[in-house]
Amino acid sequence: MMQAEWLPIVMQGSFNEIYVADGTSLHLLHVNEAACANLRYQATELAGMSLMDIAQDILPHTLETMLPMSAEGCAGPHHFETALYRKDGSNYPAEIRLFRYRTDATPVWIAIARDISDRLQRSDESPPCKSRFTAIVSNTPGLVYQSVLRPNGTLSFSYLSGGCHTLLGIAAEQLLARPEQFFEMILPEDRASYLESMDTSAHDLREWNWEGRIWIDEWKDIKWVNLRATPQPLPDGSVQWDGLMTNITQSKLDEIETRRSRNHLAELSAHIEHVKEQERTRIAREVHDDIGGNLTAIKMALALLASRLPRNNKVLAEKAAYVDLLVDRTIESAHRIASDLRPSILDFGIVAAIEWQAEEFEKQIGIPCDFTTNAKEIDLHPDHATAIFRIFQEALTNIAKHAGASQVTVQLARTRSTLNLKIIDNGKGMTAAERLKPQSFGIRGMIERANSLGGRLSIGHTDGGGCTISLRIPLPSNQAAA
């Protein structure tokens, strides 16, 4: 009877949190006001819960190990620290004194808890160390934080620096109380990468490095943030990160603008090349048709005139022969100029054009050039065929000028989805510095042409020395399936 009178006074008058739970099921039987206030639950809500709902690291078999029942029917106290979880999902560290007592009806667990957040924040740091830490944090641009991922998948913050409001637009106290608020700020399209990077860091215990966009409701604005944190495992299976979150909006916008500008320049370069090729084709056609036709007519007229010259006039005959030779040379020059502007062999397809150019290279330069292919024909858009042919021409020009090679091998192959061209020489090779030097306009042009086709051009070394230029171009879907 006496117990019934003073137990409620002790329960409600204590500043510590007091929990009384069933000895078997761990269902809460009694909870005092201090516990309700700290957990932010109503007493009626806690009545339907168990001790494991608020102290998720506590399991029945663990308690049995902690406090085996003595012969007198009581055991304890047992001291330990754990995290207690509030109604909103946040948690706080607590020091627990645990007792076990056998009543007439059933055994009970009595847990007396005390919030030790302030103590932990002050502990492990002497005043000079803390002042230095505070000075460093206050002068660090961004948000210095500590977060913990529990075994049940909940993420909470155990420390947030004063830069929280400046970066996120919310007070540190708000985020500590409701840590899921940060995930809600991440734009939906960036949340998957955030979770994936967090899981990878937790699983592999590697640095967590993530960039993404968040919505700042207070300023109605989007920010780019970079999160870098170092993980360490905790004894209870949790993972703790110490990290820094910074605002990278301006640098990210600059990066996006730079990428956009490069894309525009690439499009402009591709357009200029297209216009140049069209102009070359037009001039080549006019040289071949107009000038070539006129020269042919002149040669025919000259032949007619020469046939009517007096047979005994050697001077006129020699002049006529000289003019005829001059016309032949001019016709040959016109054909060469037209061919240089746009080889007519391209009308027969890229395979025939590359084979012809390889033979011309061997004939003019004197370096053997072997050509192999797995396709008789590769149907391409004329602009694409011209761009690939120009890349091949530039590669052969570089070999002739700089490689010092005695053998060149050309391999053209079509797969189900790509066209692959390899030009291999046994020369002195090409260093990275030579490829990147400002005057390497030929190589840059080759790369730009490949990029404009959606492909990739790479330059590497062969096993026995020399250089390999590899061009890989995706084929249109109708060609890939052919």
LINJOUR-V730081 format. One record per pair of residues at least 12 apart in sequence whose ideal C-beta (glycine too) atoms are under 10 Angstrom apart, sorted by the first residue. I is the first residue (numbers start at 1). J is the second residue. If there is no record, write none. Layout:
i=I j=J
i=I j=J
This chain:
i=7 j=20
i=7 j=30
i=8 j=30
i=8 j=32
i=10 j=32
i=11 j=30
i=11 j=31
i=11 j=32
i=11 j=33
i=11 j=34
i=11 j=35
i=12 j=32
i=12 j=33
i=12 j=34
i=13 j=32
i=13 j=33
i=13 j=34
i=14 j=32
i=14 j=33
i=14 j=34
i=14 j=35
i=14 j=112
i=15 j=32
i=15 j=33
i=15 j=34
i=15 j=114
i=16 j=32
i=16 j=34
i=16 j=35
i=16 j=38
i=16 j=94
i=16 j=95
i=16 j=97
i=16 j=111
i=16 j=112
i=16 j=113
i=16 j=114
i=16 j=115
i=17 j=31
i=17 j=32
i=17 j=33
i=17 j=34
i=17 j=35
i=17 j=36
i=17 j=37
i=17 j=38
i=17 j=39
i=17 j=54
i=17 j=84
i=17 j=94
i=17 j=96
i=17 j=111
i=17 j=112
i=17 j=113
i=17 j=114
i=17 j=115
i=18 j=30
i=18 j=31
i=18 j=32
i=18 j=33
i=18 j=34
i=18 j=35
i=18 j=110
i=18 j=111
i=18 j=112
i=18 j=113
i=19 j=31
i=19 j=32
i=19 j=35
i=19 j=39
i=19 j=46
i=19 j=51
i=19 j=54
i=19 j=55
i=19 j=84
i=19 j=96
i=19 j=98
i=19 j=109
i=19 j=110
i=19 j=111
i=19 j=112
i=19 j=113
i=20 j=32
i=20 j=51
i=20 j=99
i=20 j=101
i=20 j=108
i=20 j=109
i=20 j=110
i=20 j=111
i=21 j=49
i=21 j=50
i=21 j=51
i=21 j=52
i=21 j=55
i=21 j=58
i=21 j=63
i=21 j=108
i=21 j=109
i=21 j=110
i=21 j=111
i=22 j=50
i=22 j=51
i=22 j=105
i=22 j=106
i=22 j=107
i=22 j=108
i=22 j=109
i=23 j=60
i=23 j=63
i=23 j=64
i=23 j=69
i=23 j=100
i=23 j=101
i=23 j=102
i=23 j=103
i=23 j=105
i=23 j=106
i=23 j=107
i=23 j=108
i=23 j=109
i=24 j=60
i=24 j=106
i=24 j=107
i=24 j=108
i=24 j=109
i=25 j=50
i=25 j=51
i=25 j=52
i=25 j=60
i=25 j=106
i=26 j=49
i=26 j=50
i=26 j=51
i=26 j=52
i=26 j=53
i=26 j=55
i=26 j=58
i=26 j=59
i=26 j=60
i=26 j=63
i=26 j=109
i=27 j=46
i=27 j=47
i=27 j=48
i=27 j=49
i=27 j=50
i=27 j=51
i=27 j=52
i=27 j=53
i=28 j=41
i=28 j=43
i=28 j=46
i=28 j=47
i=28 j=48
i=28 j=49
i=28 j=50
i=28 j=51
i=28 j=53
i=28 j=54
i=28 j=109
i=28 j=111
i=29 j=47
i=29 j=106
i=29 j=108
i=29 j=109
i=29 j=110
i=30 j=43
i=30 j=46
i=30 j=47
i=30 j=108
i=30 j=110
i=31 j=43
i=31 j=45
i=31 j=46
i=31 j=47
i=31 j=49
i=31 j=54
i=32 j=112
i=34 j=113
i=34 j=114
i=34 j=115
i=35 j=54
i=35 j=84
i=35 j=111
i=35 j=112
i=35 j=113
i=36 j=87
i=38 j=54
i=38 j=84
i=38 j=86
i=38 j=92
i=38 j=94
i=38 j=113
i=38 j=114
i=38 j=115
i=39 j=53
i=39 j=54
i=39 j=84
i=39 j=85
i=39 j=86
i=39 j=87
i=39 j=88
i=39 j=92
i=39 j=113
i=40 j=86
i=40 j=87
i=40 j=88
i=40 j=90
i=40 j=177
i=41 j=53
i=41 j=54
i=41 j=86
i=41 j=87
i=42 j=87
i=45 j=87
i=46 j=87
i=51 j=63
i=51 j=98
i=51 j=109
i=51 j=111
i=53 j=85
i=54 j=82
i=54 j=83
i=54 j=84
i=54 j=85
i=54 j=86
i=54 j=87
i=54 j=91
i=54 j=94
i=54 j=111
i=54 j=113
i=55 j=82
i=55 j=83
i=55 j=84
i=55 j=85
i=55 j=91
i=55 j=94
i=55 j=96
i=55 j=111
i=55 j=113
i=56 j=82
i=56 j=83
i=56 j=84
i=56 j=85
i=56 j=91
i=56 j=150
i=56 j=151
i=56 j=152
i=56 j=154
i=56 j=236
i=57 j=80
i=57 j=81
i=57 j=82
i=57 j=83
i=57 j=84
i=57 j=85
i=57 j=150
i=57 j=151
i=57 j=152
i=57 j=235
i=57 j=236
i=57 j=237
i=57 j=238
i=58 j=80
i=58 j=82
i=58 j=84
i=58 j=96
i=58 j=98
i=58 j=109
i=58 j=111
i=60 j=109
i=62 j=80
i=63 j=78
i=63 j=98
i=63 j=100
i=63 j=109
i=63 j=111
i=64 j=100
i=65 j=78
i=66 j=78
i=66 j=80
i=66 j=98
i=66 j=100
i=66 j=109
i=67 j=98
i=67 j=99
i=67 j=100
i=67 j=101
i=67 j=109
i=68 j=100
i=69 j=100
i=69 j=101
i=69 j=102
i=69 j=107
i=70 j=100
i=70 j=102
i=72 j=101
i=72 j=102
i=73 j=100
i=73 j=101
i=73 j=102
i=73 j=103
i=73 j=107
i=74 j=99
i=74 j=100
i=74 j=101
i=74 j=102
i=74 j=107
i=74 j=110
i=75 j=98
i=75 j=99
i=75 j=100
i=75 j=101
i=75 j=102
i=75 j=107
i=75 j=109
i=76 j=97
i=76 j=98
i=76 j=99
i=76 j=100
i=76 j=101
i=76 j=109
i=76 j=110
i=76 j=111
i=76 j=112
i=77 j=96
i=77 j=97
i=77 j=98
i=77 j=99
i=77 j=100
i=77 j=110
i=77 j=111
i=77 j=112
i=78 j=96
i=78 j=97
i=78 j=98
i=78 j=99
i=78 j=100
i=78 j=111
i=79 j=95
i=79 j=96
i=79 j=97
i=79 j=98
i=80 j=94
i=80 j=95
i=80 j=96
i=80 j=97
i=80 j=98
i=81 j=93
i=81 j=94
i=81 j=95
i=81 j=96
i=81 j=113
i=81 j=114
i=81 j=116
i=81 j=120
i=81 j=236
i=82 j=94
i=82 j=95
i=82 j=96
i=82 j=111
i=82 j=113
i=82 j=236
i=83 j=148
i=83 j=150
i=83 j=154
i=83 j=156
i=83 j=158
i=83 j=236
i=83 j=238
i=84 j=96
i=84 j=111
i=84 j=113
i=84 j=115
i=85 j=150
i=85 j=152
i=85 j=154
i=85 j=156
i=86 j=177
i=86 j=178
i=88 j=177
i=88 j=178
i=88 j=179
i=88 j=180
i=88 j=181
i=89 j=154
i=89 j=155
i=89 j=156
i=89 j=177
i=89 j=178
i=89 j=179
i=89 j=180
i=90 j=154
i=90 j=156
i=90 j=157
i=90 j=175
i=90 j=176
i=90 j=177
i=90 j=178
i=90 j=179
i=90 j=180
i=91 j=148
i=91 j=150
i=91 j=154
i=91 j=156
i=91 j=158
i=91 j=176
i=91 j=179
i=92 j=113
i=92 j=115
i=92 j=116
i=92 j=117
i=92 j=120
i=92 j=156
i=92 j=158
i=92 j=176
i=92 j=177
i=93 j=114
i=93 j=115
i=93 j=116
i=93 j=117
i=93 j=118
i=93 j=119
i=93 j=120
i=93 j=121
i=93 j=158
i=94 j=111
i=94 j=112
i=94 j=113
i=94 j=114
i=94 j=115
i=94 j=116
i=94 j=117
i=95 j=112
i=95 j=113
i=95 j=114
i=95 j=115
i=95 j=116
i=95 j=119
i=95 j=120
i=96 j=111
i=96 j=112
i=96 j=113
i=96 j=114
i=97 j=110
i=97 j=111
i=97 j=112
i=97 j=113
i=97 j=114
i=98 j=110
i=98 j=111
i=98 j=112
i=98 j=113
i=99 j=111
i=99 j=112
i=117 j=158
i=117 j=176
i=120 j=158
i=120 j=159
i=121 j=158
i=121 j=159
i=134 j=161
i=134 j=162
i=136 j=161
i=137 j=159
i=137 j=161
i=137 j=162
i=137 j=163
i=137 j=244
i=138 j=161
i=138 j=162
i=138 j=163
i=140 j=161
i=140 j=163
i=140 j=244
i=140 j=246
i=141 j=163
i=141 j=166
i=141 j=167
i=141 j=244
i=141 j=246
i=141 j=247
i=142 j=161
i=142 j=163
i=142 j=164
i=142 j=166
i=142 j=167
i=142 j=225
i=142 j=226
i=142 j=227
i=142 j=228
i=142 j=243
i=142 j=244
i=142 j=245
i=142 j=246
i=142 j=247
i=142 j=248
i=143 j=157
i=143 j=160
i=143 j=161
i=143 j=162
i=143 j=163
i=143 j=164
i=143 j=165
i=143 j=166
i=143 j=167
i=143 j=168
i=143 j=172
i=143 j=175
i=143 j=225
i=143 j=227
i=143 j=243
i=143 j=244
i=143 j=245
i=143 j=246
i=143 j=247
i=144 j=159
i=144 j=160
i=144 j=161
i=144 j=162
i=144 j=163
i=144 j=164
i=144 j=242
i=144 j=243
i=144 j=244
i=144 j=245
i=145 j=157
i=145 j=158
i=145 j=159
i=145 j=160
i=145 j=161
i=145 j=163
i=145 j=164
i=145 j=167
i=145 j=172
i=145 j=175
i=145 j=182
i=145 j=227
i=145 j=229
i=145 j=241
i=145 j=242
i=145 j=243
i=145 j=244
i=145 j=245
i=146 j=158
i=146 j=159
i=146 j=160
i=146 j=161
i=146 j=229
i=146 j=240
i=146 j=241
i=146 j=242
i=146 j=243
i=147 j=159
i=147 j=160
i=147 j=179
i=147 j=182
i=147 j=198
i=147 j=208
i=147 j=227
i=147 j=229
i=147 j=231
i=147 j=239
i=147 j=240
i=147 j=241
i=147 j=242
i=147 j=243
i=148 j=179
i=148 j=234
i=148 j=236
i=148 j=238
i=148 j=239
i=148 j=240
i=148 j=241
i=149 j=198
i=149 j=199
i=149 j=201
i=149 j=202
i=149 j=231
i=149 j=234
i=149 j=237
i=149 j=238
i=149 j=239
i=149 j=240
i=149 j=241
i=150 j=234
i=150 j=236
i=150 j=237
i=150 j=238
i=150 j=239
i=151 j=234
i=151 j=236
i=151 j=237
i=151 j=238
i=151 j=239
i=152 j=237
i=152 j=238
i=153 j=199
i=154 j=179
i=154 j=180
i=154 j=238
i=155 j=179
i=155 j=180
i=155 j=182
i=155 j=183
i=155 j=195
i=155 j=198
i=155 j=202
i=155 j=238
i=155 j=239
i=155 j=241
i=156 j=175
i=156 j=176
i=156 j=177
i=156 j=178
i=156 j=179
i=156 j=180
i=156 j=238
i=157 j=172
i=157 j=175
i=157 j=176
i=157 j=177
i=157 j=178
i=157 j=179
i=157 j=181
i=157 j=182
i=157 j=241
i=158 j=176
i=158 j=179
i=158 j=240
i=158 j=241
i=158 j=242
i=159 j=172
i=159 j=176
i=159 j=242
i=160 j=172
i=160 j=173
i=160 j=174
i=160 j=175
i=160 j=176
i=160 j=179
i=160 j=182
i=160 j=245
i=161 j=244
i=161 j=245
i=163 j=244
i=163 j=245
i=163 j=246
i=163 j=247
i=164 j=176
i=164 j=182
i=164 j=245
i=165 j=218
i=166 j=247
i=167 j=214
i=167 j=216
i=167 j=223
i=167 j=225
i=167 j=245
i=167 j=246
i=167 j=247
i=168 j=181
i=168 j=182
i=168 j=185
i=168 j=214
i=168 j=216
i=168 j=217
i=168 j=218
i=168 j=223
i=168 j=225
i=168 j=245
i=168 j=247
i=169 j=185
i=169 j=214
i=169 j=215
i=169 j=216
i=169 j=217
i=169 j=218
i=169 j=219
i=169 j=220
i=169 j=221
i=169 j=223
i=170 j=182
i=170 j=185
i=170 j=216
i=170 j=217
i=170 j=218
i=181 j=217
i=182 j=194
i=182 j=214
i=182 j=225
i=182 j=227
i=182 j=245
i=183 j=195
i=183 j=198
i=183 j=214
i=184 j=214
i=184 j=215
i=184 j=217
i=185 j=212
i=185 j=213
i=185 j=214
i=185 j=215
i=185 j=216
i=185 j=217
i=185 j=223
i=185 j=225
i=186 j=210
i=186 j=212
i=186 j=213
i=186 j=214
i=186 j=215
i=186 j=225
i=187 j=212
i=187 j=213
i=187 j=214
i=187 j=215
i=187 j=222
i=188 j=215
i=189 j=212
i=189 j=213
i=190 j=210
i=190 j=211
i=190 j=212
i=190 j=213
i=190 j=214
i=190 j=224
i=190 j=225
i=191 j=212
i=192 j=212
i=193 j=210
i=193 j=211
i=193 j=212
i=194 j=208
i=194 j=210
i=194 j=211
i=194 j=212
i=194 j=214
i=194 j=227
i=195 j=210
i=196 j=210
i=197 j=209
i=197 j=210
i=197 j=211
i=197 j=212
i=197 j=227
i=198 j=210
i=198 j=227
i=198 j=229
i=198 j=231
i=198 j=239
i=198 j=241
i=201 j=229
i=201 j=230
i=201 j=231
i=201 j=239
i=201 j=241
i=201 j=243
i=202 j=231
i=202 j=233
i=202 j=238
i=202 j=239
i=202 j=241
i=203 j=231
i=203 j=239
i=204 j=231
i=205 j=230
i=205 j=231
i=205 j=232
i=205 j=233
i=205 j=239
i=206 j=230
i=206 j=231
i=207 j=228
i=207 j=229
i=207 j=230
i=207 j=231
i=207 j=241
i=207 j=243
i=208 j=227
i=208 j=228
i=208 j=229
i=208 j=230
i=208 j=231
i=208 j=239
i=208 j=241
i=208 j=243
i=209 j=226
i=209 j=227
i=209 j=228
i=209 j=229
i=209 j=243
i=210 j=225
i=210 j=226
i=210 j=227
i=210 j=228
i=210 j=229
i=210 j=243
i=210 j=245
i=211 j=224
i=211 j=225
i=211 j=226
i=211 j=227
i=211 j=228
i=211 j=248
i=211 j=252
i=212 j=224
i=212 j=225
i=212 j=226
i=212 j=227
i=213 j=225
i=213 j=249
i=213 j=252
i=214 j=245
i=214 j=247
i=214 j=249
i=221 j=249
i=222 j=249
i=223 j=247
i=223 j=248
i=223 j=249
i=223 j=252
i=224 j=246
i=224 j=247
i=224 j=248
i=224 j=249
i=224 j=250
i=224 j=251
i=224 j=252
i=224 j=253
i=224 j=255
i=224 j=256
i=225 j=245
i=225 j=246
i=225 j=247
i=225 j=248
i=225 j=249
i=225 j=252
i=226 j=244
i=226 j=245
i=226 j=246
i=226 j=247
i=226 j=248
i=226 j=251
i=226 j=252
i=227 j=241
i=227 j=243
i=227 j=244
i=227 j=245
i=227 j=246
i=228 j=241
i=228 j=243
i=228 j=244
i=228 j=245
i=228 j=246
i=229 j=241
i=229 j=242
i=229 j=243
i=229 j=244
i=229 j=245
i=230 j=242
i=230 j=243
i=230 j=244
i=231 j=243
i=263 j=451
i=265 j=448
i=266 j=448
i=266 j=451
i=266 j=452
i=267 j=452
i=269 j=444
i=269 j=445
i=269 j=448
i=269 j=449
i=269 j=451
i=269 j=452
i=270 j=383
i=270 j=387
i=270 j=448
i=270 j=449
i=270 j=451
i=270 j=452
i=270 j=453
i=271 j=452
i=272 j=448
i=273 j=383
i=273 j=386
i=273 j=387
i=273 j=390
i=273 j=445
i=273 j=448
i=273 j=449
i=273 j=452
i=274 j=383
i=274 j=386
i=274 j=387
i=274 j=452
i=276 j=390
i=277 j=341
i=277 j=342
i=277 j=382
i=277 j=383
i=277 j=386
i=277 j=387
i=277 j=389
i=277 j=390
i=278 j=342
i=278 j=383
i=278 j=386
i=279 j=341
i=279 j=342
i=280 j=338
i=280 j=340
i=280 j=341
i=280 j=342
i=280 j=386
i=281 j=338
i=281 j=341
i=281 j=342
i=281 j=346
i=281 j=382
i=281 j=386
i=282 j=341
i=282 j=342
i=283 j=337
i=283 j=338
i=283 j=341
i=283 j=342
i=284 j=334
i=284 j=337
i=284 j=338
i=284 j=339
i=284 j=340
i=284 j=341
i=284 j=342
i=284 j=343
i=284 j=344
i=285 j=338
i=285 j=341
i=285 j=342
i=285 j=344
i=286 j=338
i=286 j=341
i=287 j=333
i=287 j=334
i=287 j=335
i=287 j=336
i=287 j=337
i=287 j=338
i=287 j=339
i=287 j=340
i=287 j=341
i=288 j=334
i=288 j=335
i=288 j=337
i=288 j=338
i=288 j=339
i=288 j=341
i=288 j=342
i=288 j=344
i=289 j=338
i=290 j=334
i=291 j=330
i=291 j=331
i=291 j=333
i=291 j=334
i=291 j=335
i=291 j=337
i=291 j=338
i=292 j=330
i=292 j=331
i=292 j=334
i=292 j=335
i=292 j=337
i=292 j=338
i=293 j=334
i=294 j=330
i=294 j=331
i=294 j=334
i=295 j=327
i=295 j=328
i=295 j=330
i=295 j=331
i=295 j=332
i=295 j=333
i=295 j=334
i=295 j=335
i=296 j=327
i=296 j=331
i=296 j=334
i=298 j=323
i=298 j=324
i=298 j=326
i=298 j=327
i=298 j=330
i=298 j=331
i=299 j=323
i=299 j=324
i=299 j=326
i=299 j=327
i=299 j=328
i=299 j=330
i=299 j=331
i=300 j=327
i=301 j=327
i=302 j=320
i=302 j=321
i=302 j=323
i=302 j=324
i=302 j=326
i=302 j=327
i=303 j=320
i=303 j=324
i=303 j=327
i=305 j=320
i=305 j=323
i=305 j=324
i=306 j=319
i=306 j=320
i=306 j=321
i=306 j=323
i=306 j=324
i=307 j=320
i=339 j=356
i=339 j=360
i=340 j=393
i=342 j=382
i=342 j=386
i=342 j=389
i=343 j=356
i=343 j=357
i=343 j=360
i=343 j=386
i=343 j=389
i=343 j=393
i=344 j=356
i=345 j=357
i=345 j=360
i=345 j=389
i=346 j=380
i=346 j=382
i=346 j=385
i=346 j=386
i=346 j=388
i=346 j=389
i=347 j=382
i=347 j=385
i=348 j=377
i=349 j=375
i=349 j=376
i=349 j=377
i=349 j=378
i=349 j=379
i=349 j=380
i=349 j=385
i=350 j=373
i=350 j=375
i=350 j=377
i=350 j=378
i=350 j=379
i=350 j=380
i=350 j=382
i=350 j=384
i=350 j=385
i=350 j=386
i=350 j=388
i=350 j=389
i=350 j=392
i=350 j=412
i=350 j=414
i=350 j=419
i=350 j=421
i=351 j=371
i=351 j=373
i=351 j=374
i=351 j=375
i=351 j=376
i=351 j=377
i=351 j=378
i=351 j=380
i=351 j=385
i=351 j=412
i=351 j=414
i=352 j=376
i=352 j=377
i=353 j=385
i=353 j=386
i=353 j=388
i=353 j=389
i=353 j=392
i=353 j=393
i=354 j=371
i=354 j=373
i=354 j=378
i=354 j=385
i=354 j=388
i=354 j=389
i=354 j=392
i=354 j=393
i=354 j=410
i=354 j=412
i=354 j=421
i=354 j=423
i=355 j=369
i=355 j=371
i=355 j=372
i=355 j=373
i=355 j=410
i=355 j=412
i=356 j=371
i=356 j=389
i=357 j=369
i=357 j=371
i=357 j=389
i=357 j=392
i=357 j=393
i=357 j=396
i=357 j=410
i=358 j=370
i=358 j=371
i=358 j=392
i=358 j=396
i=358 j=408
i=358 j=409
i=358 j=410
i=358 j=412
i=358 j=423
i=359 j=371
i=360 j=393
i=360 j=396
i=361 j=392
i=361 j=393
i=361 j=395
i=361 j=396
i=361 j=397
i=361 j=399
i=361 j=400
i=361 j=408
i=361 j=410
i=362 j=396
i=362 j=408
i=364 j=396
i=364 j=400
i=365 j=396
i=365 j=397
i=365 j=399
i=365 j=400
i=365 j=401
i=365 j=405
i=365 j=408
i=366 j=400
i=366 j=406
i=367 j=396
i=367 j=399
i=367 j=400
i=367 j=403
i=367 j=405
i=367 j=406
i=367 j=407
i=367 j=408
i=367 j=425
i=367 j=426
i=367 j=427
i=368 j=405
i=368 j=406
i=368 j=407
i=368 j=408
i=368 j=409
i=369 j=396
i=369 j=399
i=369 j=405
i=369 j=407
i=369 j=408
i=369 j=409
i=369 j=410
i=369 j=423
i=369 j=425
i=370 j=407
i=370 j=408
i=370 j=409
i=370 j=410
i=370 j=411
i=370 j=424
i=371 j=408
i=371 j=409
i=371 j=410
i=371 j=411
i=371 j=412
i=372 j=409
i=372 j=410
i=372 j=411
i=372 j=412
i=372 j=413
i=372 j=422
i=373 j=410
i=373 j=411
i=373 j=412
i=373 j=413
i=373 j=414
i=373 j=421
i=374 j=411
i=374 j=412
i=374 j=413
i=374 j=414
i=374 j=415
i=374 j=420
i=375 j=412
i=375 j=413
i=375 j=414
i=375 j=415
i=375 j=419
i=375 j=482
i=377 j=414
i=377 j=482
i=378 j=412
i=378 j=413
i=378 j=414
i=378 j=419
i=378 j=473
i=378 j=475
i=378 j=479
i=378 j=482
i=379 j=414
i=379 j=475
i=379 j=476
i=379 j=478
i=379 j=479
i=379 j=482
i=380 j=419
i=380 j=453
i=380 j=473
i=380 j=475
i=380 j=476
i=380 j=479
i=381 j=453
i=381 j=476
i=381 j=479
i=383 j=452
i=383 j=453
i=384 j=419
i=384 j=449
i=384 j=452
i=384 j=453
i=384 j=454
i=384 j=455
i=384 j=473
i=384 j=475
i=384 j=476
i=385 j=419
i=386 j=449
i=387 j=446
i=387 j=448
i=387 j=449
i=387 j=450
i=387 j=452
i=387 j=453
i=387 j=455
i=387 j=473
i=388 j=412
i=388 j=419
i=388 j=421
i=388 j=449
i=388 j=450
i=388 j=453
i=388 j=455
i=388 j=471
i=388 j=473
i=389 j=449
i=390 j=445
i=390 j=446
i=390 j=449
i=391 j=421
i=391 j=423
i=391 j=442
i=391 j=445
i=391 j=446
i=391 j=447
i=391 j=448
i=391 j=449
i=391 j=450
i=391 j=453
i=391 j=455
i=391 j=457
i=391 j=469
i=391 j=471
i=391 j=473
i=392 j=410
i=392 j=412
i=392 j=421
i=392 j=423
i=392 j=446
i=392 j=469
i=392 j=471
i=393 j=442
i=393 j=446
i=394 j=423
i=394 j=441
i=394 j=442
i=394 j=443
i=394 j=445
i=394 j=446
i=394 j=449
i=394 j=469
i=395 j=408
i=395 j=410
i=395 j=421
i=395 j=422
i=395 j=423
i=395 j=425
i=395 j=442
i=395 j=443
i=395 j=446
i=395 j=457
i=395 j=459
i=395 j=467
i=395 j=469
i=395 j=471
i=396 j=408
i=396 j=410
i=396 j=423
i=396 j=425
i=396 j=469
i=397 j=442
i=398 j=423
i=398 j=425
i=398 j=427
i=398 j=430
i=398 j=440
i=398 j=442
i=398 j=443
i=398 j=446
i=398 j=459
i=398 j=467
i=398 j=469
i=399 j=423
i=399 j=424
i=399 j=425
i=399 j=427
i=399 j=466
i=399 j=467
i=399 j=469
i=400 j=425
i=401 j=442
i=402 j=427
i=402 j=428
i=402 j=430
i=402 j=434
i=402 j=442
i=402 j=467
i=403 j=425
i=403 j=426
i=403 j=427
i=403 j=428
i=403 j=429
i=403 j=430
i=403 j=466
i=403 j=467
i=404 j=425
i=404 j=426
i=404 j=427
i=404 j=428
i=404 j=429
i=404 j=466
i=405 j=424
i=405 j=425
i=405 j=426
i=405 j=427
i=405 j=428
i=405 j=429
i=405 j=465
i=405 j=466
i=405 j=467
i=406 j=425
i=406 j=426
i=406 j=427
i=406 j=466
i=407 j=424
i=407 j=425
i=407 j=426
i=407 j=427
i=407 j=466
i=408 j=423
i=408 j=424
i=408 j=425
i=408 j=426
i=408 j=427
i=408 j=466
i=409 j=422
i=409 j=423
i=409 j=424
i=409 j=425
i=409 j=426
i=409 j=462
i=409 j=466
i=409 j=468
i=410 j=422
i=410 j=423
i=410 j=424
i=410 j=425
i=410 j=469
i=411 j=423
i=411 j=424
i=411 j=468
i=411 j=470
i=412 j=471
i=414 j=475
i=414 j=479
i=414 j=480
i=414 j=482
i=415 j=472
i=415 j=475
i=415 j=480
i=416 j=475
i=416 j=479
i=416 j=480
i=416 j=481
i=416 j=482
i=417 j=474
i=417 j=475
i=417 j=476
i=417 j=477
i=417 j=479
i=417 j=480
i=417 j=481
i=418 j=455
i=418 j=456
i=418 j=471
i=418 j=472
i=418 j=473
i=418 j=474
i=418 j=475
i=418 j=479
i=418 j=480
i=419 j=453
i=419 j=455
i=419 j=471
i=419 j=472
i=419 j=473
i=419 j=474
i=419 j=475
i=419 j=479
i=419 j=480
i=420 j=455
i=420 j=470
i=420 j=471
i=420 j=472
i=420 j=473
i=421 j=450
i=421 j=455
i=421 j=457
i=421 j=469
i=421 j=470
i=421 j=471
i=421 j=472
i=421 j=473
i=422 j=468
i=422 j=469
i=422 j=470
i=422 j=471
i=422 j=472
i=423 j=459
i=423 j=467
i=423 j=468
i=423 j=469
i=423 j=470
i=423 j=471
i=424 j=460
i=424 j=462
i=424 j=466
i=424 j=467
i=424 j=468
i=424 j=469
i=424 j=470
i=425 j=462
i=425 j=465
i=425 j=466
i=425 j=467
i=425 j=468
i=425 j=469
i=426 j=462
i=426 j=464
i=426 j=465
i=426 j=466
i=426 j=467
i=427 j=462
i=427 j=465
i=427 j=466
i=427 j=467
i=428 j=465
i=428 j=466
i=428 j=467
i=429 j=459
i=429 j=460
i=429 j=461
i=429 j=462
i=429 j=465
i=429 j=466
i=429 j=467
i=429 j=468
i=430 j=443
i=430 j=459
i=430 j=460
i=430 j=461
i=430 j=466
i=430 j=467
i=430 j=468
i=430 j=469
i=431 j=461
i=432 j=459
i=434 j=459
i=435 j=447
i=435 j=459
i=435 j=467
i=443 j=457
i=443 j=459
i=443 j=469
i=446 j=459
i=446 j=469
i=446 j=471
i=447 j=459
i=447 j=471
i=449 j=471
i=449 j=473
i=450 j=470
i=450 j=471
i=450 j=472
i=450 j=473
i=453 j=471
i=453 j=472
i=453 j=473
i=453 j=474
i=454 j=472
i=454 j=473
i=454 j=474
i=455 j=471
i=455 j=472
i=455 j=473
i=455 j=474
i=455 j=475
i=456 j=470
i=456 j=471
i=456 j=472
i=456 j=473
i=456 j=474
i=457 j=469
i=457 j=470
i=457 j=471
i=457 j=472
i=457 j=473
i=458 j=470
i=458 j=471
i=458 j=472
